[in-house]
Amino acid sequence: MPTQEQIEACFILSYRLTKMYVPIYLVTVDSRTKDVFILAGEETEIVININGYWRYL
């Protein structure tokens, strides 16, 4: 289950990606680290950690 910070970051990032017409193919939670993983577009990979901070891979 994602944290409130992860949910907010995921919503904001999803909004930004779709505003640029980038398709979002996958949003999932890593069961080991509890990180949220977003796969979008051709090669965009974003990880949102448990504190809500995100980074590109």
Biopython code that builds the backbone (N, CA, C, O; Angstrom):
import numpy as np
from Bio.PDB.StructureBuilder import StructureBuilder

atoms = [
    (1, "MET", "N", (0.841, -1.180, 0.000)),
    (1, "MET", "CA", (0.000, 0.000, 0.000)),
    (1, "MET", "C", (0.887, 1.244, 0.000)),
    (1, "MET", "O", (1.725, 1.401, 0.887)),
    (2, "PRO", "N", (0.713, 2.125, -0.979)),
    (2, "PRO", "CA", (1.543, 3.332, -1.028)),
    (2, "PRO", "C", (1.183, 4.311, 0.089)),
    (2, "PRO", "O", (0.058, 4.330, 0.586)),
    (3, "THR", "N", (2.169, 5.121, 0.466)),
    (3, "THR", "CA", (1.946, 6.145, 1.489)),
    (3, "THR", "C", (1.226, 7.340, 0.862)),
    (3, "THR", "O", (1.109, 7.436, -0.360)),
    (4, "GLN", "N", (0.751, 8.239, 1.706)),
    (4, "GLN", "CA", (0.070, 9.441, 1.227)),
    (4, "GLN", "C", (1.007, 10.295, 0.364)),
    (4, "GLN", "O", (0.585, 10.861, -0.644)),
    (5, "GLU", "N", (2.267, 10.381, 0.762)),
    (5, "GLU", "CA", (3.248, 11.154, -0.007)),
    (5, "GLU", "C", (3.464, 10.548, -1.392)),
    (5, "GLU", "O", (3.581, 11.272, -2.381)),
    (6, "GLN", "N", (3.514, 9.222, -1.459)),
    (6, "GLN", "CA", (3.682, 8.547, -2.746)),
    (6, "GLN", "C", (2.456, 8.754, -3.637)),
    (6, "GLN", "O", (2.588, 8.949, -4.845)),
    (7, "ILE", "N", (1.289, 8.713, -3.049)),
    (7, "ILE", "CA", (0.059, 8.917, -3.821)),
    (7, "ILE", "C", (0.028, 10.317, -4.414)),
    (7, "ILE", "O", (-0.308, 10.489, -5.586)),
    (8, "GLU", "N", (0.378, 11.317, -3.610)),
    (8, "GLU", "CA", (0.384, 12.695, -4.097)),
    (8, "GLU", "C", (1.417, 12.886, -5.206)),
    (8, "GLU", "O", (1.127, 13.521, -6.220)),
    (9, "ALA", "N", (2.621, 12.339, -5.018)),
    (9, "ALA", "CA", (3.664, 12.462, -6.039)),
    (9, "ALA", "C", (3.255, 11.733, -7.316)),
    (9, "ALA", "O", (3.495, 12.231, -8.416)),
    (10, "CYS", "N", (2.653, 10.582, -7.184)),
    (10, "CYS", "CA", (2.206, 9.812, -8.343)),
    (10, "CYS", "C", (1.132, 10.582, -9.118)),
    (10, "CYS", "O", (1.148, 10.600, -10.349)),
    (11, "PHE", "N", (0.220, 11.204, -8.413)),
    (11, "PHE", "CA", (-0.832, 11.989, -9.063)),
    (11, "PHE", "C", (-0.235, 13.165, -9.834)),
    (11, "PHE", "O", (-0.601, 13.406, -10.984)),
    (12, "ILE", "N", (0.681, 13.894, -9.203)),
    (12, "ILE", "CA", (1.305, 15.057, -9.846)),
    (12, "ILE", "C", (2.115, 14.633, -11.069)),
    (12, "ILE", "O", (2.022, 15.255, -12.127)),
    (13, "LEU", "N", (2.910, 13.574, -10.920)),
    (13, "LEU", "CA", (3.715, 13.101, -12.049)),
    (13, "LEU", "C", (2.838, 12.571, -13.182)),
    (13, "LEU", "O", (3.136, 12.802, -14.354)),
    (14, "SER", "N", (1.773, 11.872, -12.845)),
    (14, "SER", "CA", (0.856, 11.368, -13.870)),
    (14, "SER", "C", (0.212, 12.524, -14.626)),
    (14, "SER", "O", (0.052, 12.465, -15.845)),
    (15, "TYR", "N", (-0.153, 13.566, -13.903)),
    (15, "TYR", "CA", (-0.725, 14.753, -14.535)),
    (15, "TYR", "C", (0.274, 15.383, -15.499)),
    (15, "TYR", "O", (-0.074, 15.713, -16.633)),
    (16, "ARG", "N", (1.507, 15.549, -15.048)),
    (16, "ARG", "CA", (2.533, 16.172, -15.899)),
    (16, "ARG", "C", (2.816, 15.336, -17.143)),
    (16, "ARG", "O", (2.964, 15.879, -18.238)),
    (17, "LEU", "N", (2.890, 14.021, -16.976)),
    (17, "LEU", "CA", (3.174, 13.146, -18.116)),
    (17, "LEU", "C", (2.044, 13.182, -19.139)),
    (17, "LEU", "O", (2.298, 13.311, -20.336)),
    (18, "THR", "N", (0.812, 13.072, -18.685)),
    (18, "THR", "CA", (-0.310, 13.058, -19.621)),
    (18, "THR", "C", (-0.531, 14.428, -20.250)),
    (18, "THR", "O", (-1.039, 14.515, -21.368)),
    (19, "LYS", "N", (-0.162, 15.492, -19.557)),
    (19, "LYS", "CA", (-0.269, 16.833, -20.137)),
    (19, "LYS", "C", (0.681, 16.975, -21.328)),
    (19, "LYS", "O", (0.406, 17.726, -22.264)),
    (20, "MET", "N", (1.799, 16.249, -21.286)),
    (20, "MET", "CA", (2.757, 16.251, -22.397)),
    (20, "MET", "C", (2.452, 15.124, -23.395)),
    (20, "MET", "O", (3.269, 14.852, -24.275)),
    (21, "TYR", "N", (1.301, 14.470, -23.272)),
    (21, "TYR", "CA", (0.869, 13.380, -24.149)),
    (21, "TYR", "C", (1.823, 12.195, -24.122)),
    (21, "TYR", "O", (2.044, 11.547, -25.145)),
    (22, "VAL", "N", (2.387, 11.911, -22.956)),
    (22, "VAL", "CA", (3.242, 10.739, -22.774)),
    (22, "VAL", "C", (2.370, 9.628, -22.186)),
    (22, "VAL", "O", (1.801, 9.809, -21.109)),
    (23, "PRO", "N", (2.250, 8.494, -22.859)),
    (23, "PRO", "CA", (1.424, 7.415, -22.321)),
    (23, "PRO", "C", (2.078, 6.769, -21.099)),
    (23, "PRO", "O", (3.296, 6.605, -21.044)),
    (24, "ILE", "N", (1.256, 6.411, -20.136)),
    (24, "ILE", "CA", (1.726, 5.714, -18.937)),
    (24, "ILE", "C", (1.357, 4.246, -19.109)),
    (24, "ILE", "O", (0.180, 3.898, -19.204)),
    (25, "TYR", "N", (2.376, 3.391, -19.148)),
    (25, "TYR", "CA", (2.153, 1.974, -19.404)),
    (25, "TYR", "C", (2.020, 1.142, -18.140)),
    (25, "TYR", "O", (1.300, 0.143, -18.128)),
    (26, "LEU", "N", (2.708, 1.543, -17.071)),
    (26, "LEU", "CA", (2.722, 0.708, -15.874)),
    (26, "LEU", "C", (2.933, 1.565, -14.635)),
    (26, "LEU", "O", (3.799, 2.440, -14.615)),
    (27, "VAL", "N", (2.139, 1.311, -13.604)),
    (27, "VAL", "CA", (2.350, 1.886, -12.274)),
    (27, "VAL", "C", (2.225, 0.727, -11.298)),
    (27, "VAL", "O", (1.184, 0.073, -11.232)),
    (28, "THR", "N", (3.289, 0.472, -10.539)),
    (28, "THR", "CA", (3.280, -0.658, -9.617)),
    (28, "THR", "C", (4.070, -0.325, -8.359)),
    (28, "THR", "O", (4.865, 0.616, -8.341)),
    (29, "VAL", "N", (3.843, -1.109, -7.306)),
    (29, "VAL", "CA", (4.561, -0.945, -6.042)),
    (29, "VAL", "C", (5.500, -2.130, -5.866)),
    (29, "VAL", "O", (5.076, -3.283, -5.941)),
    (30, "ASP", "N", (6.776, -1.842, -5.632)),
    (30, "ASP", "CA", (7.772, -2.881, -5.372)),
    (30, "ASP", "C", (7.517, -3.443, -3.976)),
    (30, "ASP", "O", (7.541, -2.701, -2.994)),
    (31, "SER", "N", (7.277, -4.728, -3.885)),
    (31, "SER", "CA", (6.938, -5.345, -2.595)),
    (31, "SER", "C", (8.121, -5.386, -1.629)),
    (31, "SER", "O", (7.917, -5.450, -0.416)),
    (32, "ARG", "N", (9.349, -5.352, -2.140)),
    (32, "ARG", "CA", (10.528, -5.374, -1.262)),
    (32, "ARG", "C", (10.809, -4.015, -0.649)),
    (32, "ARG", "O", (10.971, -3.894, 0.565)),
    (33, "THR", "N", (10.866, -2.981, -1.504)),
    (33, "THR", "CA", (11.290, -1.651, -1.046)),
    (33, "THR", "C", (10.130, -0.705, -0.776)),
    (33, "THR", "O", (10.324, 0.361, -0.192)),
    (34, "LYS", "N", (8.922, -1.081, -1.197)),
    (34, "LYS", "CA", (7.716, -0.254, -1.070)),
    (34, "LYS", "C", (7.787, 1.013, -1.924)),
    (34, "LYS", "O", (7.078, 1.982, -1.656)),
    (35, "ASP", "N", (8.647, 1.008, -2.959)),
    (35, "ASP", "CA", (8.739, 2.131, -3.888)),
    (35, "ASP", "C", (7.674, 1.982, -4.970)),
    (35, "ASP", "O", (7.308, 0.869, -5.347)),
    (36, "VAL", "N", (7.180, 3.120, -5.466)),
    (36, "VAL", "CA", (6.246, 3.126, -6.589)),
    (36, "VAL", "C", (7.063, 3.310, -7.860)),
    (36, "VAL", "O", (7.925, 4.186, -7.929)),
    (37, "PHE", "N", (6.793, 2.489, -8.859)),
    (37, "PHE", "CA", (7.518, 2.513, -10.127)),
    (37, "PHE", "C", (6.555, 2.904, -11.237)),
    (37, "PHE", "O", (5.476, 2.324, -11.362)),
    (38, "ILE", "N", (6.945, 3.890, -12.045)),
    (38, "ILE", "CA", (6.134, 4.342, -13.177)),
    (38, "ILE", "C", (6.939, 4.134, -14.453)),
    (38, "ILE", "O", (8.076, 4.593, -14.562)),
    (39, "LEU", "N", (6.343, 3.441, -15.414)),
    (39, "LEU", "CA", (6.934, 3.261, -16.736)),
    (39, "LEU", "C", (6.056, 4.019, -17.724)),
    (39, "LEU", "O", (4.874, 3.714, -17.882)),
    (40, "ALA", "N", (6.656, 5.023, -18.393)),
    (40, "ALA", "CA", (5.880, 5.877, -19.293)),
    (40, "ALA", "C", (6.671, 6.156, -20.561)),
    (40, "ALA", "O", (7.900, 6.219, -20.545)),
    (41, "GLY", "N", (5.944, 6.320, -21.656)),
    (41, "GLY", "CA", (6.581, 6.669, -22.917)),
    (41, "GLY", "C", (7.545, 5.602, -23.394)),
    (41, "GLY", "O", (7.431, 4.430, -23.037)),
    (42, "GLU", "N", (8.501, 6.033, -24.212)),
    (42, "GLU", "CA", (9.468, 5.106, -24.790)),
    (42, "GLU", "C", (10.480, 4.603, -23.768)),
    (42, "GLU", "O", (10.794, 3.413, -23.743)),
    (43, "GLU", "N", (10.996, 5.498, -22.923)),
    (43, "GLU", "CA", (12.071, 5.096, -22.016)),
    (43, "GLU", "C", (12.054, 5.847, -20.692)),
    (43, "GLU", "O", (13.089, 5.935, -20.031)),
    (44, "THR", "N", (10.926, 6.381, -20.290)),
    (44, "THR", "CA", (10.837, 7.123, -19.038)),
    (44, "THR", "C", (10.511, 6.165, -17.899)),
    (44, "THR", "O", (9.467, 5.512, -17.904)),
    (45, "GLU", "N", (11.402, 6.088, -16.933)),
    (45, "GLU", "CA", (11.203, 5.271, -15.739)),
    (45, "GLU", "C", (11.367, 6.175, -14.527)),
    (45, "GLU", "O", (12.385, 6.851, -14.382)),
    (46, "ILE", "N", (10.363, 6.186, -13.659)),
    (46, "ILE", "CA", (10.379, 7.039, -12.476)),
    (46, "ILE", "C", (10.131, 6.167, -11.253)),
    (46, "ILE", "O", (9.261, 5.296, -11.266)),
    (47, "VAL", "N", (10.900, 6.407, -10.199)),
    (47, "VAL", "CA", (10.719, 5.705, -8.930)),
    (47, "VAL", "C", (10.366, 6.733, -7.867)),
    (47, "VAL", "O", (11.037, 7.756, -7.731)),
    (48, "ILE", "N", (9.305, 6.454, -7.115)),
    (48, "ILE", "CA", (8.897, 7.315, -6.007)),
    (48, "ILE", "C", (9.166, 6.543, -4.724)),
    (48, "ILE", "O", (8.569, 5.492, -4.489)),
    (49, "ASN", "N", (10.073, 7.068, -3.889)),
    (49, "ASN", "CA", (10.394, 6.342, -2.657)),
    (49, "ASN", "C", (9.311, 6.564, -1.603)),
    (49, "ASN", "O", (8.344, 7.287, -1.843)),
    (50, "ILE", "N", (9.471, 5.955, -0.466)),
    (50, "ILE", "CA", (8.439, 5.945, 0.568)),
    (50, "ILE", "C", (8.164, 7.336, 1.149)),
    (50, "ILE", "O", (7.097, 7.572, 1.715)),
    (51, "ASN", "N", (9.140, 8.270, 1.008)),
    (51, "ASN", "CA", (8.962, 9.637, 1.504)),
    (51, "ASN", "C", (8.287, 10.548, 0.491)),
    (51, "ASN", "O", (7.989, 11.702, 0.800)),
    (52, "GLY", "N", (8.043, 10.049, -0.708)),
    (52, "GLY", "CA", (7.407, 10.848, -1.743)),
    (52, "GLY", "C", (8.383, 11.534, -2.674)),
    (52, "GLY", "O", (7.964, 12.214, -3.611)),
    (53, "TYR", "N", (9.685, 11.370, -2.437)),
    (53, "TYR", "CA", (10.686, 11.936, -3.338)),
    (53, "TYR", "C", (10.835, 11.019, -4.543)),
    (53, "TYR", "O", (10.826, 9.797, -4.396)),
    (54, "TRP", "N", (10.970, 11.592, -5.723)),
    (54, "TRP", "CA", (11.038, 10.787, -6.932)),
    (54, "TRP", "C", (12.307, 11.097, -7.706)),
    (54, "TRP", "O", (12.943, 12.136, -7.527)),
    (55, "ARG", "N", (12.652, 10.138, -8.588)),
    (55, "ARG", "CA", (13.834, 10.302, -9.427)),
    (55, "ARG", "C", (13.652, 9.485, -10.697)),
    (55, "ARG", "O", (12.928, 8.490, -10.731)),
    (56, "TYR", "N", (14.338, 9.946, -11.745)),
    (56, "TYR", "CA", (14.378, 9.201, -13.003)),
    (56, "TYR", "C", (15.415, 8.098, -12.897)),
    (56, "TYR", "O", (16.425, 8.241, -12.209)),
    (57, "LEU", "N", (15.155, 7.001, -13.583)),
    (57, "LEU", "CA", (16.144, 5.925, -13.659)),
    (57, "LEU", "C", (16.829, 5.954, -14.998)),
    (57, "LEU", "O", (17.700, 5.126, -15.264)),
]
sb = StructureBuilder()
sb.init_structure("model")
sb.init_model(0)
sb.init_chain("A")
sb.init_seg("    ")
for serial, (resi, resn, name, xyz) in enumerate(atoms, 1):
    if name == "N":
        sb.init_residue(resn, " ", resi, " ")
    sb.init_atom(name, np.array(xyz, "f"), 0.0, 1.0, " ", f" {name:<3s}", serial, name[0])
structure = sb.get_structure()
